[in-house]
Amino acid sequence: MTIENQHDLDKLRHIGKIVATVLQQMQNQTEVGMTTLELDMIGKRLLDKYQAHSAPKLSYGFDGYTCISINEEAAHGIPGPKVIKAGDMVNIDVSAEKDGYFADTGGSFVVPPSNDLKNRLIHSTKQALNEACKVATADAPINGIGRAIQKVAKRNKFKIIKNLCSHGVGRSLHEYPEEILGYFDRRDKRKLHEGLVITIEPFLSTKANWVEELDDGWTLAAPAPNLSAQFEHTMVICKGKPLLMTQL
């Protein structure tokens, strides 16, 4: 969507704050021995508290309220009986709708203890998001986002998962511009415009450039022992730096 008035901006900022708060609370309450379903139920209760609706469930009939992916799982992990263990790399993706507006956020973290590789992966993926945000300005090329992510990945000797990408958001969970790649594609001639609402969500990994859908029809994973990390903001494109709707 493109922001047309202050009402749009206020509503988007409201749902953005909700999903950011839910993500933060879920991360804070993650414990060793908890199942991903129990963690998802924390997300459900929080979404209910704020009278927001799970976007993957609303839009696609997803079998959960949030996406929770562990270790070699990169995205769209279905909450269930899997037990969270010490040292696990956990990714939580929270997207929701309220009053006809959608926002999407996500983040990865390690359940202690961590190690140098996992810490570097987390740090590099955060850095990739930050660098991509710097080039996400009105009239800038969309492929500059992928270029910025690619530079960070190469500098830190990590891979980019090429079949996971950023996207437009706002009036629905996925909308124009679809498939904002996480790497540079010179063939993409699209440009950003002022007021456009998008996500940026780099996926960096230790070994894999590609993920495959598992038998559950949702979870996207690479073979173990690959690890991946993702960080995501919903933002509004401006002439200067973007307005981050999902930053607390």
N, C-alpha and C positions, 0 to 999 in steps of 0.2 A: 504494500500500500504506500501511498504518498500522503504525508501529513498535510491536511488542508486548513486546519484551524486549531485554536488553543484547546478546544474540546478533545480533538483527536490526540493531541500531545498529552493532555492530562490523563485520559483513559489509558493510553499506552504506558505512561509512566506508572500508573497505579498497578496494572497487571504485571509490569516489569518488576516492581518492588515486591510483589507477592511471590513470584517465582524465585527471585533472588533470596528472599527470606526462607522459603521452603528448602531450597538447596542448602543454605547455610545451616539450618537446623538439622536437616538430615545428616549432613557431614558431621556435625557436632555430636550427634547421638548414635553414630555408628560404633558398634562394639564387636569385639571378637566373640564368636559363638552365636551371634545374631544371624538369622536367615535373611536373604534379600527380600523375601515377602514381608517379614517383620519390619524391615527398614522402609519398604514401600508403604506399609500401613501408617507409618509416621507421616509420610508425605500426604497420604489421603486425608488423615485427620487435619493436617494443616491447611490443605486446599479447601476442605469443608469449612474450616474456621473462617477463612477469608471469602467464602462463597464463590470460589473459583472452580473451574472444571478442567480436569485432566485433558490436555489437548490430544495426545495420542489415542486415548480412549474415545474421546468425542469424535475425532476426525477419522480414525482408522479401526476402531474397535479393538485396540491393543489390550492385551490381557494383563493389565497393571495400570497403576496411576502415574508412575515415573519409570524411566528406563534405568536399570542398574546393571552395569557390565563389569565383570571381574577378570583381571589378568589378561589372557589372550583374547577375551571378548572386547571389541572396540566400541560397539554401539548397539542400541536397541535390545539390550538384555532384558528378558522377561523375569520379573520378580517371582521367586519360588522357593523351593526347599534348600537351595545352595547355602551352605554355612560360610560366613565370612571368617577368614583365618588371619592370624598375625602375619604381617608382611604382604598381604594382598594389595594389589593395585585396584582401586575401586573408582569407577566413573559413574556419576549420577547426572542424568539429564532431566531437567524439570521444564515442562512447557504447559501452559494453561491458558484458558479463555475466561474472560469476564466482560459482560456488557458488550459482547461482539468484538472484542479486541484480544489478540493473542501475543504472548511473549514467550521467549525460549532462552534457556540458559543451561549451563552445565559446567562441571568441573571434575577433575581427577585428584585423588589423594591416595596416600599409602597408609594402611593401618599399621602402626608401629609394630616391630622395628622396620625401618627402611634401609636402603643401602645407597651407595654413590650413584649407580646407574639409574635407579628409580628417581632419586632426587634431581639428577641432571635432566632426565626426561620431563619431569614436572616443570622444572624451571624453564627449560627450553620451550615448552609448549605455551606457557604463560607469556614468555618473551615474544613468541611468534604472534600471539593474539595482539599484544601491545604494539608491535611493529606494523602489523596489518591495519590496526585502527588509525595509525598515523597517516596512512596513505588513502584512507577511505574518506575522501572529500568530494564535494560537488564538482562535476565535470572531469573528475579523474577517471582513468580507465579501470574497469572492473578487474582486469587481469593483473593490475598492480597489487591487489590483495594477495593473490597467489604468489606473485614474485617476492613479496615481503616475507611470506611464510617460508618459501623455498630457501631464501637466503639464510634465515635463522636455522632451518633444519640442516642445511649443508655445513654451516659454520660449526654446528655442534655435533655433526656426524650422526644424525638421525634420519630415518626414512619418513616419507609422507605417504599416508594411506590415500591413494589417488581416487578411489571410488567412494569416498565420503567427502561431502562438501558443504559449504555455507549456502544460504538461500534467503529469498525475500520472506517477509512475515508481516503480520499486522491484522488483517481481516480474516486470515486463515493461517494455518500452521506453516504451510509451504505455498509460496506464490512467487510471482515475478520479482526479481530475476532468479530463475531456477539455476541450480548448479553453478554456484560461484566456486570455482576450483581452488584447491589448496596448493596449487603449483602454477607456474607461469605457462600460459598458452597464448602464443602470439596471434592465433587465429581469432581470439575473442575480441571483438571490436566494440563491445558494449561499454557504456559510460554510466557512472553514478550521477544522480541528479539530486538537487536540494529537496529535502523532505522525504526521500526514499527511506523505507524501513527495511533493514536487512539484519541477518545474523552474520557474525564471523565466528567460525569454529574450526580452528586448525586441529588436525589429528596427526600427531607425530608418533613414530614407532621405532622400536629397537631393530627390527629385522624385516618387516613386511611392507610392501607397497600396495597390497591388495587384501581385502577381506571377503570372505564368502558367507552366504547365508546358511545357518545351521538348519537341522531338520525341524526345529520348532517354527520355522517360517518367519522369524523375526531377527534373532540374534545374529550379528555380524562379527565374525572372528577370523583370526589368522592362526595357523598352527602354533601350539606352545613350543618353545618358551617365549614367543613374541610377547612384548608388552607395548601398550599404546596409551597415550594420554590425550585428553581433549579439554579445552576451555572455550566457553562460548558466551558472548554477549549479544543481546538485541540492541540495535542502535538506530538513530535517525541521522541521516547524512546531512551535513551542513557545509557552508562555505569554508569553515575552519574544521576543527576537530569534531568528530561525531558526538552526539548526545547519547550517552550510554543509559539505556532504560533499565538495565539489570545489574547496575552497580550500587551496592549499599553504601 
